[in-house]
Amino acid sequence: MRRWALGLLKNETVLVVAAVIALISCLFVLPDKQYAGYIHYNTLAQLGSLMVVVCGFQRIGVFHLIGSNLLARVHTVRGLVLVLTALPFFSSMLITNDVALVTFIPFAIAVLIMAGMQERTFLVATLMTLGANLGSMFTPIGNAHNLYLKARSDIPTTEFLAIMAPYTLLAALMLCLVIWCTFGKEQASILQDLEARRIQESVLAPEQDSIQPQVQVAPCEGWRLAVYGALFMVCLLGVGGILPQWVMVLIVAAGFFLCDWRVFLQVDWGLLLTFVAFFIFIGNARRIPEFYNLVSGLVGHYPLLTSVISSQVISNVPTSLLVSGFSTAWRQIIVGTNLGGLGTLIASMASLISYKAVVKKYPGSKGRYLKVYTLWNVIFLLVLLALALLIE
C-alpha cells in the first residue's frame, strides 16, 4: 500500500496536489447543488477526445516516421538541430506540447548519440522544449489550458490565433536565430541512408524501460491513418463548436472501440481528473469571501503579470483555472498563461518530460541541464513578455 501511494505521488504529483486542495476547500464550502456547476464539461469532452485520437496516432508510430523522413533530407548539423526543434514546435500545435515532447525527445537523444553530438544534448533538448511550449501556445488545441480558456471565453478560433500569432512568430525567429548562431554547417554523419533506417527502427521499437510507449500495432497502416485523421477532424469540428460535444465524444469512442480499443488503456485520464479537482477548488474558492477578494484584486488589476508570475510557481495549467475564475480579461489571461509556461522547470509541466528523459540518460548532469534550460527560458520569457507589455 505504501509503495502504491509513493508511486502515485511520484507519477501523478499534480493530480494528488489538486485532489488534496480540492478536499480542503470542501471543508470550507460543504458539498451542495452548486457543485454540479463547477465542472466545465465541454473542456473535459474536447480534451478527452483529443487525447484519445493523438494516442491512436502515437500507437501507429506516425510522428516518428515523419521525423525520420525529415532528417533524411538535411545534410548539416545546423539543419539537423533545426529539424529536431521544428518537429515539436509545429507538431505541438496539433498534438499538444506534452505529446510532442514524449514523442520527440527520446527520438532526438537517439539521433544525437548516433551523430556523436552527445555534448550538445542539453542545448538541443532545451531548444526542443522551448519549441514545444512556444508552438503549442499558438492554437486552442496546442495544450490543455488553451482548450479550457477558449471554451470559457467563447473566443472564435480565428481570434485566438490572431492573439497569439505575434508571439509565435517572434518565438520562431528567436529559435532560428539561436540555432543559426550556435550550430555550424559541418556535415552531419547521421544523415546517411543506413543511419536514417537505424533511427526509424530504434524509435519505432524502443526499449522496454523507455518513457516512450512502444508501437502496439502495425506502423502507419493506411486505413488506420485515414480513420484516425477523420476522427481528428471530428475533434476539430467539436472544438470549433460546429459539432455538438456529445456527438464528437460518441464518434471518437465508437471509432476506437472498433479500430484499437487498447488506446483507452494508454490515455492519461489523470489529466482529466486533475481538471475536475481544480474545478472543484476554484468553484469553492469563489464562494470564500476573503480568498475571492484577495485573488480578484490581483487578477483584476494585473491579469497578464499575475498569470506569468503564478505560472512560475504552480505551472500554467492550474494558473489558467485559477485566474479565469476571478477575471474575464481573456486576452491578457491567454497571453499570460502561455508565456508563463517559460521560465522555471515547473512553469509548464510538459517541460518535466524533457528533464526526465535527459537525466535518465545522463543522471550525473541534472545541475548542468537545469542551468542551460533556465538560462534560455528566462531569455525567451523576458523578450516575449516585453512584446506582450507593448501590445497588451
C-alpha positions in Angstrom: 0.0 0.0 0.0 2.8 2.3 0.9 4.7 1.5 -2.3 1.5 2.2 -4.3 1.0 5.5 -2.6 4.5 6.6 -3.2 4.2 5.6 -6.8 1.0 7.5 -7.2 2.6 10.6 -5.7 5.6 10.3 -7.9 3.8 9.7 -11.2 0.7 11.8 -10.6 2.0 14.6 -8.4 -0.2 17.3 -9.9 -3.3 15.2 -9.6 -2.6 14.4 -5.9 -2.0 18.0 -5.0 -5.1 19.1 -6.9 -7.2 16.4 -5.1 -5.8 17.5 -1.7 -6.6 21.2 -2.1 -10.0 20.3 -3.6 -10.8 18.3 -0.5 -9.5 21.0 1.8 -11.8 23.5 0.0 -14.7 21.2 0.6 -14.2 21.7 4.4 -14.9 25.4 3.9 -17.7 25.0 1.5 -19.7 21.9 2.1 -21.0 20.0 -0.9 -24.3 21.2 -2.3 -26.2 21.5 -5.6 -23.9 24.3 -6.8 -21.0 21.8 -7.1 -22.5 20.5 -10.4 -22.0 23.9 -11.9 -18.3 23.9 -11.1 -17.4 21.4 -13.8 -16.7 22.6 -17.4 -17.9 19.6 -19.2 -17.1 20.9 -22.7 -13.5 21.2 -21.8 -13.4 17.6 -20.5 -15.1 16.3 -23.6 -12.8 18.1 -26.0 -9.6 17.3 -24.1 -10.5 13.6 -23.6 -11.4 13.2 -27.3 -8.2 14.8 -28.5 -6.1 12.7 -26.1 -7.6 9.5 -27.4 -7.0 10.4 -31.1 -3.5 11.6 -30.5 -2.7 8.4 -28.6 -4.0 6.5 -31.6 -1.6 8.3 -33.8 1.2 7.5 -31.4 0.5 3.8 -31.4 1.0 3.6 -35.1 4.3 5.5 -35.0 3.2 8.2 -37.4 5.1 11.0 -35.7 8.4 9.1 -35.5 8.1 8.2 -39.2 7.6 11.8 -40.1 10.6 12.8 -38.1 13.0 10.2 -39.5 11.9 11.0 -43.1 12.6 14.7 -42.5 16.0 14.0 -41.0 16.9 12.1 -44.2 16.6 15.3 -46.1 19.0 17.5 -44.3 22.8 17.5 -44.6 24.3 19.7 -41.9 24.5 19.8 -38.1 22.6 23.1 -38.2 19.9 21.5 -40.4 19.7 18.5 -38.0 19.1 20.7 -35.0 16.6 22.9 -36.9 14.6 19.8 -37.8 14.7 18.4 -34.3 13.5 21.7 -32.9 10.8 22.3 -35.7 9.3 18.9 -35.0 7.9 19.7 -31.5 7.3 23.3 -32.5 4.9 22.6 -35.3 3.5 19.2 -34.1 2.6 20.7 -30.6 0.2 23.0 -32.4 -1.9 19.9 -33.1 -0.9 17.2 -30.7 -0.1 19.3 -27.5 3.3 20.1 -26.1 3.2 17.0 -23.7 2.8 14.5 -26.6 5.3 16.3 -28.8 8.0 16.1 -26.1 7.2 12.5 -25.1 7.4 11.6 -28.8 10.5 13.5 -30.0 12.8 14.0 -27.0 13.8 10.3 -26.8 14.0 10.3 -30.6 16.4 13.3 -30.5 18.6 11.7 -27.8 19.0 8.6 -30.0 19.8 10.8 -33.1 22.4 12.9 -31.2 24.1 9.8 -29.9 24.4 8.3 -33.3 25.7 11.6 -34.7 28.3 11.8 -31.9 26.8 15.0 -30.6 26.1 14.0 -27.0 27.8 17.2 -25.7 25.0 19.2 -27.4 22.2 17.2 -25.9 21.3 19.7 -23.1 21.1 22.6 -25.5 19.1 20.7 -28.1 16.7 19.3 -25.5 16.2 22.8 -24.2 15.5 24.2 -27.7 13.1 21.4 -28.4 11.3 22.0 -25.1 11.1 25.7 -25.9 9.8 24.8 -29.3 7.0 22.6 -27.9 5.9 25.2 -25.4 6.1 28.1 -27.8 4.5 26.2 -30.7 1.6 24.9 -28.6 0.6 28.4 -27.4 -0.5 29.3 -30.9 -3.6 27.1 -31.2 -6.5 26.3 -28.9 -5.7 22.6 -29.1 -2.0 23.1 -28.5 -2.3 22.5 -24.8 -4.9 21.7 -22.2 -5.3 25.2 -20.7 -5.7 26.8 -24.1 -8.6 24.4 -24.8 -10.1 25.4 -21.5 -9.7 29.2 -21.9 -11.2 29.1 -25.4 -14.2 27.1 -24.1 -14.7 29.5 -21.2 -14.2 32.7 -23.1 -16.1 31.7 -26.3 -13.4 33.4 -28.3 -13.5 32.3 -32.0 -10.6 30.2 -33.2 -9.5 32.9 -35.7 -9.4 35.5 -32.9 -7.4 33.2 -30.6 -4.9 32.6 -33.4 -4.6 36.3 -34.0 -3.9 37.0 -30.3 -1.0 34.5 -30.2 0.4 35.0 -33.7 2.8 37.8 -32.9 4.4 35.8 -30.0 4.6 32.6 -32.0 6.2 34.4 -34.9 8.8 36.1 -32.7 9.5 32.9 -30.9 10.1 31.1 -34.2 12.5 33.8 -35.3 14.3 33.6 -32.0 14.7 29.8 -32.2 16.1 30.1 -35.7 18.5 32.8 -34.7 19.8 30.8 -31.7 20.3 27.7 -33.9 21.9 29.7 -36.7 24.4 31.3 -34.3 25.1 28.2 -32.2 25.4 25.4 -34.7 27.6 25.3 -37.8 27.3 23.9 -41.4 29.6 20.9 -40.9 28.3 17.6 -42.3 26.1 15.5 -40.0 27.2 11.9 -40.3 23.9 10.6 -39.1 22.2 11.5 -42.3 23.4 8.6 -44.4 20.6 6.3 -45.6 21.7 3.4 -43.3 21.7 5.6 -40.3 18.3 7.0 -41.1 16.9 3.5 -41.2 18.5 2.8 -37.8 16.9 5.8 -36.3 13.5 4.8 -37.6 13.9 1.2 -36.3 15.1 2.4 -32.8 12.3 4.8 -32.2 9.5 2.6 -33.5 10.7 -0.3 -31.3 12.2 1.3 -28.2 13.5 -0.5 -25.1 11.0 -1.7 -22.5 12.1 0.8 -19.9 11.9 3.8 -22.3 9.5 6.6 -21.4 8.2 6.4 -25.0 5.3 3.9 -25.3 6.0 1.2 -27.8 4.1 1.0 -31.0 1.5 -1.7 -30.5 0.0 -2.1 -33.9 1.4 -2.3 -37.4 3.2 1.0 -38.1 1.2 3.5 -40.2 -1.3 1.1 -41.8 -3.1 3.2 -44.4 -6.6 2.5 -43.3 -5.8 3.4 -39.6 -4.1 6.6 -40.7 -7.2 7.6 -42.7 -9.6 6.7 -39.9 -7.6 8.5 -37.2 -7.3 11.5 -39.5 -11.1 11.6 -39.9 -11.6 11.3 -36.1 -9.1 14.1 -35.6 -11.2 16.3 -37.9 -14.3 15.4 -35.8 -12.4 16.7 -32.8 -11.6 20.0 -34.6 -15.3 20.4 -35.5 -16.2 19.8 -31.9 -13.7 22.3 -30.6 -14.9 24.8 -33.2 -18.4 24.5 -32.0 -19.6 23.1 -35.3 -20.4 19.6 -33.9 -22.2 19.0 -30.6 -19.9 17.8 -27.9 -21.8 14.6 -27.2 -21.7 13.7 -30.9 -17.9 14.3 -31.0 -17.4 12.0 -28.0 -19.7 9.3 -29.3 -18.0 9.2 -32.7 -14.4 9.1 -31.3 -15.3 6.5 -28.7 -17.0 4.3 -31.2 -14.2 4.7 -33.8 -11.5 3.5 -31.4 -13.6 0.7 -29.9 -13.8 -0.7 -33.4 -10.2 0.1 -34.5 -8.0 -0.2 -31.4 -9.7 -0.3 -28.0 -6.4 -0.6 -26.2 -5.9 3.1 -26.9 -8.2 3.8 -23.9 -5.7 2.0 -21.6 -2.9 4.3 -22.5 -4.6 7.7 -22.4 -3.6 9.9 -19.4 -7.0 10.0 -17.7 -5.3 11.5 -14.7 -5.2 14.8 -16.5 -9.0 14.9 -16.8 -9.3 14.1 -13.1 -6.8 16.9 -12.3 -9.1 19.3 -14.1 -12.1 18.1 -12.2 -10.2 18.6 -8.9 -9.2 22.2 -9.8 -12.7 22.9 -11.0 -14.0 22.0 -7.5 -11.3 24.0 -5.8 -11.9 27.2 -7.9 -15.6 26.9 -7.5 -15.3 26.7 -3.7 -12.7 29.4 -3.6 -15.0 31.8 -5.3 -17.5 31.3 -2.5 -15.0 32.2 0.2 -15.1 36.0 0.5 -11.6 36.5 1.9 -9.9 34.4 -0.8 -12.1 35.8 -3.5 -11.3 39.5 -2.6 -7.6 38.8 -2.4 -7.2 36.9 -5.7 -9.7 39.0 -7.7 -7.9 42.2 -6.7 -4.6 40.9 -8.0 -6.0 39.4 -11.2 -8.3 42.3 -11.8 -5.5 44.9 -11.8 -2.7 42.8 -13.3 -4.1 39.8 -15.2 -1.1 39.5 -17.5 1.7 39.7 -14.9 -0.3 37.7 -12.3 -0.7 34.9 -14.9 3.0 34.9 -15.8 4.3 35.0 -12.1 1.8 32.5 -10.8 2.7 30.1 -13.6 6.4 30.1 -12.4 5.2 28.6 -9.1 2.2 26.4 -9.8 2.6 25.9 -13.6 0.4 27.4 -16.3 -2.5 24.9 -16.3 -3.5 25.5 -12.6 -2.9 29.2 -13.1 -5.4 29.2 -16.1 -8.1 27.6 -14.0 -7.4 29.9 -11.0 -7.2 33.3 -12.7 -10.1 32.6 -15.1 -12.3 32.2 -12.0 -11.7 35.8 -11.0 -11.4 37.8 -14.2 -12.8 38.0 -17.7 -9.7 39.7 -19.2 -9.4 36.8 -21.5 -6.8 38.3 -23.9 -4.4 39.0 -21.1 -5.0 35.7 -19.4 -4.4 33.8 -22.6 -1.2 35.6 -23.3 0.0 35.5 -19.7 -0.6 31.8 -19.1 1.1 30.9 -22.4 4.1 33.0 -21.8 4.1 31.8 -18.2 5.0 28.3 -19.5 8.5 29.7 -19.9 10.9 30.3 -17.1 11.1 27.7 -14.3 11.1 24.0 -14.9 7.6 23.6 -13.4 6.2 26.6 -15.3 5.0 24.2 -17.9 4.6 20.6 -16.6 5.4 19.4 -20.1 9.0 20.6 -19.5 9.4 17.8 -16.9 9.1 15.3 -19.7 12.3 16.6 -21.3 14.0 16.8 -17.9 13.2 13.2 -17.0 14.4 11.9 -20.4 17.7 13.8 -20.3 18.6 13.0 -16.7 17.7 9.3 -17.2 20.3 9.1 -19.9 22.8 11.4 -18.1 22.0 11.1 -14.4 25.1 12.9 -13.2 24.2 16.1 -15.1 21.0 17.4 -13.6 22.5 20.7 -12.5 24.1 21.3 -15.9 20.9 20.7 -17.7 18.9 23.0 -15.3 21.4 25.8 -15.9 21.1 25.6 -19.7 17.3 25.2 -19.5 16.8 28.1 -17.1 19.1 30.5 -18.9 17.4 30.1 -22.3 13.9 30.0 -20.9 14.4 33.3 -19.0 15.9 35.0 -22.1 12.9 33.9 -24.2 10.4 34.8 -21.4 11.8 38.3 -21.0 11.8 39.1 -24.7 8.3 37.8 -25.3 7.0 39.5 -22.1 8.4 42.8 -23.3 6.4 42.3 -26.5 3.3 41.5 -24.5 3.6 44.6 -22.4 3.9 46.7 -25.6 0.9 45.0 -27.2 -1.4 44.4 -24.3 
